[in-house]
Amino acid sequence: MIDSSSTVTMNDSSSVTGNTADFVDQGGVTGGAIYIWPCGGGALIGGVDGGNVNDNYRGTAAPVEDNISAPPCG
């Protein structure tokens, strides 16, 4: 989780893959890989694309790919 005082910097060799949030399928959980909280919090810097932040899921019975999540703003 990236909060309002955090910074995550990724370079060419960094990756976030193969993670599962809500492993027991309770629902209401987001962010299989990187979760930014609260709205507008923290900083995510560097080479973040479909290649190095990928294949992260929410749930197991009917998994949904969830690589980078944030709460709705407003």
Secondary structure, 3 states (H helix, E strand, C coil): CECCCCEEEECCCCCEECCEECCCCCCCCCCCCEEECCCCCCEEEECCCCCCEECCEECCCCCEECCEECCCCC
